[in-house]
Amino acid sequence: MVVISKRQKALIFGGLVVSVSFFNQLFAAVLPEDRADILYHKFDGGGVVIDGPSILIRKSIKDTVSISANYYVDNVSSASIDVVTTASAYIEQRVEKSMSVEYLRDKTVLSINYGMSDENDYSARTASFNFTQDFFGDLTTISAGYSQGWDVVGKRDEPEFKFDASRKQYRFGLSQILTKNSLVGISWETISDAGFLNNPYRSVRYIDPTTAVGYSFQAELYPETRTSDALSVRGMYYLPYRAAIKAEARIFSDTWGVEAKNYEIGYTHPIGEEWILDFKIRHYEQTQADFYSDLYNRIDAQNFLARDKEMSAFSDDSVGLAVSYEHELLEWEAFDKFSINLSVDYIQFDYENFRDIRENTVVGQEPFYSFDATVTRLFFSIWY
């Protein structure tokens, strides 16, 4: 099981997809263009390296149906602080496959999606349904969706260790074209999780005077239910010279006591007819879960126990730069155009109450943990 949290991975790898999908919804209902995408992604930071390819193919049928298939691979090499302080480094692979069908009728788009991912100790299955409708001369777009997930949590070298986890996600979005140069939208989602929700490899530490280091470990224990809500506001303003400014604000809260917010601003600048530069900065911060502690005063100190750093209070700041090149293939019959995109993000994580126990000092006085990471994406697309 990948030690970097799934929420954090979604932020890192899914942010670009979410942003693109959202701004696409601001225009009239259309099916995705026929094209093939090849992506290479890499996350490197905090002792964790995650990289791999992704291939996505889309094809329309009679201008009313679009079918797509995606194959995505994560190769994980982890020697994170969670691993090296309680276990040993490991290497594993996660493979994800998904397929979606979209149907266009007048100004309505309906889509269904099914995906599955597997690794040696975790399997996930997800089905989703989405609806998009344009109103008022295509100036207003309403979208809604529902997803259901079924996971099985395992543990390496323990075949009898199997627990279920499920999740339900509801989402709603409203976008509006304000003027010929400005777009704005708001989206809301709520997620309900149930089952085994913590990582079976993580441990908490508690004071133990009988040990040489002054503390011992026991397994984490989380509640079996969690409900979270998130509200986002995004906007885009086109400048006279074909450039654009984008902004986003998002707030999040859940029944575990975690509250978070993030802000992002971006700028897109064209160079000639074929090159585009993108620049963005982003800030994220969150509070700790109610049952989190870096150091408990005794074993079984409370009903629920957590020392996952993603459940602690922390913040991160990132800056990103992307360049893309798009070229029409006028002399080709089978293909229309292609694009090449390269983006690099630099992220600095700072934890406010998660200590680096690799430092040999007084128990509970270790320095707070921090690390930086880079996220690289190389993306090639061809239209046909």
N, C-alpha and C positions, 0 to 999 in steps of 0.2 A: 504494500500500500504506500503510495507516494506520501512522504511526510509533509511536504508543502501542502497547505490546506487547499481543498477544492474551491473554496470561496476566493482565496488568493489567486489560484490559477485562473479562475473565471475572470477576475479583474485584469490579470496580465494578458492572457491570450484571447479573452472574449471581448475586451473593451472595444477593439477596432471593429469587430463584427457587429456589436450592438450599435455603435455609432453609425456605421454605414447603413444598417437596416433601418434605424430610426429616421435618418434624413431621407432615405428612399421613400418612406411612408408619407413624406410631405408633398409628394407629387401625385398625379392621377394614377389610379389603379392600373398597373400593367404587370405582365408576367416578366420574370427575369429573362435577360437576353441569353441566347444559346452561346455557351462558352465553356471552356475548360480552364481550371485553375490548378496551379501547382504551388504549394507553399512549403518553405522550410522555416521552422521556428526554433529559437534557442533561448532558454532562460539560464543565466549563470550568476549565482550569488548565494551567500550564506552556506557554502559547502554543497550546494545542490546544482546539478546540471541536468536540464530537461531539454531534449531536442528531438527532432524527427520531421518527417514529411507529412504533407496532407495533399490529397488529390480530390478535386470536386469537378463533376461533369454535369452540365445542365442541357436539356433538350426539350424544345416545345413541340407540341402536336396540334396542328391546325389552328394555331394562335389562341387556343382556349385552355390548353393543358400544358403544364411544364413539369418535367420529371428531373430530379437531381439525385445524385448518389455521391457520398463522401467517404473517403478512407483516411483515417488520421492516426498517427503513431506518436506516442511519447516514449522516448528512451530515457530512463531515469538513473542517474548515478548520485547517490545521496550519502554525504558525510556531514549532514547538518548538525547543529548543536544538539537537537533533540536526540539524534542517533548516537553521536559519539559519547554522550554523557551517560547513556543508559543501555546502549547496545553496540553493534558493529555496523560499519558502512555496508551498503548493499547496492546491487544493480538490478533493475527490473524493466519490463516493457509493458506498456498499456496500448491496446489496439482498439480503436473506436470505428464503428461502421454505422452509417445512417443513410436513410433514403426519405425523400419527400415528394409529394405530389401537390401541385397548385392548380386551381381551376378558376378561370376568369369568366365572369358573365356580366356584361355591361360595366358597371362601376364597382363590382364586388369581386373580391379575391378570397377564395377559401383554400386552406392548405392543411395537410396532415403530414406528420413526420413520425418516423420510428427510428430509434437509434439504440445501439448496444455497444458496450465496451467491456473488455475483459483484461485482467491482469492476474498474476498467480494467486492473489488472495482477496480479490474484489471483483465483482461483476455488477453491471448496471444495465437496466433496460428502461427506456423512456419513450413515451408516446405523447404527441401533442397535437392540438388543433388550433388554428388561427383564422381570424376573420378580419377583413379590411373593407371599408366602405367609404366612398367619396360622396360628398354632398356639396350643394351650393356652388355649382359650376366648377367642381374639383378644387375649390379653395379650402375645404374642410375635410379632414380624413379622420375617421374613427376606427380604431383597431382593438381587438380583444382576443384573448387566447387562454387555453387551459393545457396544462401538462401533468402527466402522472408518471412517477418513477418508481421502479422496483429494484432494490439493490440487495445483494447478499454479501455480507462482510465476513471474511475469513481471516486466517492467520497462518503464516508460513510454518511448515513442519508440524502443524496441528490440524489434520484433516477433519477432526470432529468439531472444531471450532467454526460454527456457522450461525450467523444471526441475520435477521431480515431488517431492512430499513426502507421506508417508503416516504414519498414526498408528493405533495400536490401544489401546483403553482397556478395562480389566477393573475391575469394581467389585463390592463386597459390603457389605451392611449388616445389622446386627442391632439391633432396637429392642425395648424391654421396658417395659411399664407396671408400675411397682413398687408403687404404691399408687393410690388414687383421685385423688390430687393430684400425683403425680410420674411423670415419663417420662424415660427415658434411652436413648441409642442410641450405637452405634459404627459407623463406616464406614471402608472401606479402598478405595483405588483405585491402580492402576498404569497408566502410560501409556508406550508404546513408540513413539518417533518415528524416522523414517528418511527420508533424502533431503536436499533443500536446506533447511536449517533456520535460516539467518540472513536478515536483511533485506538485499536487494541494494543498498540506497541508503546503508547505514551504512558508516562508515569508522573506522579506528583512526588514532591519530597516533603519530609516532615522532620522536625527536630528529634534527634536520637543521640543522647550523650554517650551511649555505649559504643558508638562507632568512632573510628579514628578521625573521620571528616566532620563528625558532629550531626549528620543527618542520614536518613535512609529513604528508600523509595517504596511506593505502593502504586498499584494500577489506578488510572483515572476512572471516574465513574460519573457519567452524565445523566441528566433526565432523559426520559424516553420520548418526550414530545418537545417540539419547538415551533413557534409561529413567528414569522418576521414580516415586516411591511417596509416598502421602500417607495419613495416619491421622488421623481426626477422632473426637472424643467430644463429644456434645451432650446437653443435658438441659433439662427444663422442670419448673417447680414452680408449681402453681396455688395462689394465696392465697385466703383465705376470702371476700374481697370481689370475686371474679371477676377479679382481676388475676393476672399471671403473671410469673415471673422465668425468663429463658432464658440459658444459658451455652454456650460452645463453646471447645474447644481443638483445635488442628490442628498437626501436624508434617509436614514435607516434606523429601525429599532426592532427588537425582538423580545420574546418573553423570558429570555435568560438575562436580561438587563443590559445587553449590548446596545449602545447607541452610537451611530456613526454619521459622518457627513463628508462629502468630498466636493471639490470645486475644480473645474477644468476650463481652460480657455485655449483656443487654437487659432492659427492663422494660416490660410492657404494662399499661395502666390504662384501665378503662372509665369513661365518663362518661354516666350515664343508660343508656338502652337502645339508643341509636343511634350514640354516639360512642366512639371508641377512640384513645388516645394511645400511641405507642411511642417509647421512648428507648433508644439503644444507644451503647456505646463499644467501640472495637476497636484493638488494637495488632498490628502486623506487623513482622517483621524477618527479614533473610536475609543469608547470607554470599555472597561473590563466586564466580563460576565459576573453575575452575582456570586457564583460559587468558585471563582478563580482565586488562587493565591500562589505566590512564588514559593512560600515556605509556610507549611502548616505547623502548629505548635505540638501536634502529637499525631499518632496513627489514627485513622478513622475519625478525623477531627469533625467531620460533618457528613450529612447524607450524600451530597454530591461534591466531587473533587475534580479540579482541572488545573493543569499547569501548561497546557498548550499555549504557546506564545501568541497564537492568533485569537485566543480568548482573553488576552491581557489588554491593558491600555497601551496603545501605540499610535504612531503616525508615520506616514511616508510622503515624500515629495519626489516628483518625477519630472523630467524634461525629455521631450521626444522630438526627433527630427526624421522626416521622411522625404524621399524623392521618388518621383514616378515619371516614366517615359512611355508615351503612347504613340503608335504609328499605324497609319492606315495602309493596308496591303492592296493597293489599287490594281496591281498586276496579277494578283492571285484570284482564282475562281473559288477555291474551297474555303478560303479564310477572308474575313473582313478587315481585322486589325489585331494588334497585340499590344500588351503593356507589360512593363517590368517595374516592380515597386520594391524599394528597400527602405525599411524603417528601423531605427535604433532608439530605444528608451533607456535612460539611466534613472534608477530608483534608489533612494536612500531610506532605509527603514530604521526607526528609532523607537525602542521599547521603554516604557516608563516604569514598569514594575515586573519585568522579567529579567532576572540576573544571569550573568555569564558565569556559571559555576565551574568552568574550566580554570578560572583564576583561583589560586590557592590563597585564600584570605579568611577573615572571620566570617562564620556562617551568617548569612543574611545581610552582609555588607559587601558582597561582590559587586563589581561594576554592572550597570545596566547594559543589556545586549543591544548591539546595532550592527547593521551590515548594509552593503550596497549591492546592487544587481544590475545587470544589463539584459535587455530583451531585444532580440534581433529577429526580424522577419524578412525573408526574401520571397517575393510573390510574383509569379508569372501567369498571365492570362492571355488566352487567344479566343477571339470571337469567330464563329463560323455560321 
